[in-house]
Amino acid sequence: MITINPLELDGNMFTAIRVELPKTNLLVVSNEVGYIMCAALDVSVFDEKLPEREVIAGRAMGVRNIQQLLDSPLESVTNAATEKYGWQNGMTGKEALLRIA
């Protein structure tokens, strides 16, 4: 099952997506600038193989729902997210999203 819901964070709108897969869930919160995602995201692909795309993205490990994705520290972020928006490893998903709002 795929669930897509609007998500308001401090007056800013995002899209929350949950894809239920066998033994796991794919979790994403995004807007038109970038996104955060569960560990299914391979940040190094964007930095090492596709840097010209300047993808704004971050990954949190061990999350099981959207609220945990927002509350958990990001384990990795793309170089473009750091350079353009000041994202850092360890900031919460919510903190990162508010920087691209």
N, C-alpha and C positions, 0 to 999 in steps of 0.2 A: 504494500500500500504506500502511496505517496501522499503526504500531507503538506499543503502550502498555506501559510497564514501570514497576514500582516503582523508586524511586530513594532510597537512604539517604544522607543528608548529616549527618555527625556525630551519628548516632543518631536523626535525625528523618526521617520518611518523606514523600516527595513522589511525584508521578506525572509521568513523562517521556513525552511524546507526540511522535511524528514522523509527519508526513503527507508522503509523497513526491508531489510535483506535477511537471508538466513544467518542466524547467530550474530547479527550486528545491525546497526542503524547507520545510515549516512546522514549527517547533520550539517546544514549550511545556514548561515545568516548573511544576507547580502543587501547591497544597494547598488546604485549605478556606478559607484567608484571602485568597490572591492568587496571582499568577503572574508569571513572566518569559517573554519570547517573542522570537523573531527579529524582523527589521524589518517583517514583515507586520502588526504591531500598530501602530495609529495612536493613540498616547497622547493627542494633542490632542483627539480626539473625546470622550474621557471628561472631560477638563478643561474643554473649551469648550462642548460640547453636552449632556453628561450628568453634571454635577458632583454632582447629588443622589444618584447611585448610589455615590459614594465608592469607586470601583474601585481596588484595590491592584494595580498592574501596572507593569512596566518592560520596556524594549526594548533589545536589543543588535543592533548592525549587523554585517553581514558574517560571520555564523556559519554553519557548515555541518553541525554535529552538536551533540548535547546537551552534550558535554564543553566545546566551545568556548563554548556559551551560558553555562555555569557559570563559565568562566574569564575571559570577556570583560567589559570595563567596560560598564555600562549607559549608553546614549546618551541616554535619556530615561526619566523615571518620572512617574507621575501625582502630582498635588498631594496626593491622599489618602494615597499611599504615603509621601510626605515628611512630611506632618503627623502621621500616626498611627504610623509605624514608622521614621522617620529615614532613609529611602532618599534617596540623592543620585546625581546623574549622576556617572559615573566609578567607582562602587563595582562590584565584580564581581557577577555574577548569584548566585553562591554566597553572598556576604556578604549580599545583599538577602534571599535565601530564608531564611537562618538567623535573620534578624530577625523573620520571621513564623512561625517554627517553634513 
